[in-house]
Every structure is written in C-alpha cells, then in structure tokens.
C-alpha cells in the first residue's frame, strides 16, 4: 500500500468517521465502498460483451432456467447499463451505511 492508496483511504474513512462510524463498522464500510468501486471498475473493464454475446448468454440462461431461474428472469447477462448498476448499488450501500450512523 503506497501513499496514493493510503491518501484515498484517509479521505474515505475521514468522511465516514464524520458521519459517525467508528471501529469495525468504519473499517467494514470503508472496505464495502472500496470493493464496490474497484469491483465495478474491474468488471466493466474485463467483461465487455458484444450484443451477440449477451444475446447468446441470455439464450443459454433461458434454456437452463432451473438452475439459473433468478439470473435468467432478470436479464443479468444482457444488462450492461454499467452506470445505473453502479449508482443503484452505491445507493444501496450508502443507505445501509447511513442506517448504522444513527443519522
């Protein structure tokens, strides 16, 4: 961990601490947000499906609905609206974190 990473963690943790998080909750919230950002970035950069690949993936799921019923029903493979997925996921995380601050 270098100075840039530590500076980013300081920025993130100091904001969460000002919101009222401490100790294990502070560290868990920091990692949850960090992992959301890094995971979304890694996934978006490495999982670039063409329209044809997404269509074929969805067809595969549809033909195997028993083991993948929820994934198939929600068009998980073909949902490539990265910005909305990131924002909604971030909102879910922040709402959960806020519920722990007593605000």
C-alpha positions in Angstrom: 0.0 0.0 0.0 1.5 3.2 -1.2 0.9 6.8 -0.3 -1.8 7.3 -3.0 -3.8 4.3 -1.7 -3.5 5.5 1.9 -4.5 9.0 1.0 -7.6 7.7 -0.7 -8.4 5.5 2.3 -7.8 8.5 4.6 -10.2 10.6 2.5 -12.9 7.9 2.5 -12.5 6.9 6.2 -12.5 10.5 7.4 -15.8 11.2 5.7 -17.3 8.0 7.1 -15.9 8.9 10.6 -17.5 12.4 10.3 -20.8 10.6 9.6 -20.5 8.8 12.9 -18.9 5.4 12.1 -16.1 4.0 14.3 -14.1 0.9 14.8 -15.2 -2.3 13.0 -18.2 -0.5 11.3 -15.9 2.2 10.0 -13.5 -0.4 8.5 -16.3 -2.5 7.1 -17.9 0.5 5.4 -14.6 1.6 4.0 -13.9 -1.9 2.5 -17.5 -2.2 1.2 -17.3 1.1 -0.7 -13.7 0.4 -1.9 -14.7 -3.1 -3.1 -17.8 -1.7 -4.8 -15.7 0.9 -6.8 -12.9 -1.5 -7.6 -15.2 -4.4 -8.4 -17.3 -2.4 -10.7 -14.2 -1.0 -12.4 -12.6 -4.4 -12.9 -15.8 -6.0 -14.1 -16.7 -3.3 -16.5 -13.2 -3.2 -18.0 -12.9 -7.0 -18.3 -16.4 -8.1 -19.1 -17.2 -6.3 -22.3 -19.8 -8.5 -24.1 -20.9 -7.7 -27.7 -24.6 -7.6 -28.3 -24.3 -11.0 -29.9 -22.5 -12.5 -26.8 -25.1 -11.0 -24.5 -27.9 -12.4 -26.6 -26.3 -15.9 -26.7 -25.7 -15.7 -23.0 -29.3 -14.9 -22.3 -30.5 -17.7 -24.6 -28.2 -20.1 -22.7 -29.8 -19.0 -19.4 -33.3 -19.3 -20.8 -32.6 -22.8 -21.9 -31.4 -23.7 -18.4 -33.9 -21.9 -16.2 -34.0 -24.5 -13.4 -30.5 -23.8 -12.0 -30.4 -20.1 -13.0 -34.1 -19.0 -12.6 -33.4 -15.7 -11.0 -30.5 -14.7 -13.2 -32.4 -15.6 -16.3 -35.6 -13.8 -15.2 -33.7 -10.6 -14.5 -31.7 -10.4 -17.7 -28.5 -10.3 -15.7 -26.2 -11.2 -18.7 -27.7 -8.6 -21.0 -27.9 -5.7 -18.5 -24.9 -3.7 -19.5 -26.1 -0.4 -18.1 -22.9 -0.1 -16.0 -23.6 3.5 -14.8 -27.1 2.7 -13.5 -26.0 -0.5 -11.9 -23.1 1.2 -10.2 -25.2 4.1 -9.0 -28.0 1.9 -7.6 -25.5 -0.4 -5.9 -23.8 2.6 -4.4 -27.1 4.0 -3.2 -27.9 0.6 -1.5 -24.5 0.6 0.2 -24.8 4.2 1.3 -28.3 3.7 2.7 -27.1 0.7 4.6 -24.1 2.6 6.0 -26.4 5.6 6.9 -28.6 3.2 8.9 -25.6 2.4 11.1 -24.7 6.0 11.8 -27.8 6.9 13.8 -28.5 9.8 11.4 
